[in-house]
Amino acid sequence: MSLVPYIKFDRDQLEKIGNTIVYLAERIPHLSKIKLLKLLYILDEISIKKSGIPILNLKYKVWKFGPVSEELFIDLSSEPTLLNKFIVLSKDEGNYIKPKVAFMDDEFSDNDIELMDYVIEKFGNQTGKELVSYTHRINSPWYNTAKENSVLDLLENEIINNTEYLIEMGQIISHDERKSEMYREYIESH
């Protein structure tokens, strides 16, 4: 059964997601699924902090090892369908993500490239576990959403592994009226 019909990405967004993954996989050796999912979230978080606009505009759920884009998690859990054009899971040397194509920068601004380079430099050498700790830090969007919905202890104590709670990414810039307005306008138009 193919999951592709249930995915809610338009062609341009899928191209940007796929090429972002290619960019990361070209530059980070031994890129695991958990590390990739954390880096994609961190890209959106930092992009929103910096400009009020997410780079990928993914929806992230509060999971034990979250924040997680459920659609990408599912696609990366076996042979990719959604991302098949862009990557392959390398089973011969571990379960690492390898690019199938060269990075295409059509969907990217200079700021996007700088942001990806920054994230690679700052977070690219960290383990998946270290990135989970970073995304779960106190007052992070994952932490706040889990706490507000009374699932923080359940997740931390491994009583549950996932939830359907979406992280409201606008909370990252709620203190900045100008960026908050830019974020709201972007979300409404996308």
C-alpha positions, 0 to 999 in steps of 0.5 A: 500500500502506498502512502503517497496519496495521504501526503499533503505536500505540493510539488514545490514543497516536496522539491525543497524538502527532498533537496534539503535532505540531499544537501544535508546527506551530501555534507553529513556522513552517516546521516541516520533517520533520527538525526535527519528528522531532528535537523529538519526540525532545527532548520525550521525552528532557526529559520522562524527565529531568524526571519519569521518564516519556516524554511520547510513549513513541515508540521511537527508532532510531539513524539517521544523522540520528537518533534517529528514530521509524521509523513517523513518519518513514515517515508523513511521507515522503509524504502522511501516512496515520497522521497524516492527521487532524492535519496536511498537508505543505505543498508550495506553500511548501516541504515544511513540516508544517501543522496541519489541525485545532486543538490538542486538549488532552484527552490533556495535563497542565499539565506536558505543556503546560509541557514543550512550551512549554519545548521550543518556546522553547529549541529551536523556532528552531534548524535541523534541522541544529542539532537533529541536532547536539544529539541527537548530542552526546557521551554522548547516548542516540543517541551512546552507543547508536551507540558501544556497537553499533559503528556510530558511525563508520559513521553519522558517515562516511555509510557507513550511513544507518540501523540497527535499534538501538533507543535505550534511553531509560532510560539518560537517568536510570540514575543516579536510582533513583527515576526509573528505577523510575518509567520501568520501571513506565511502560514495563511498563504501556504 
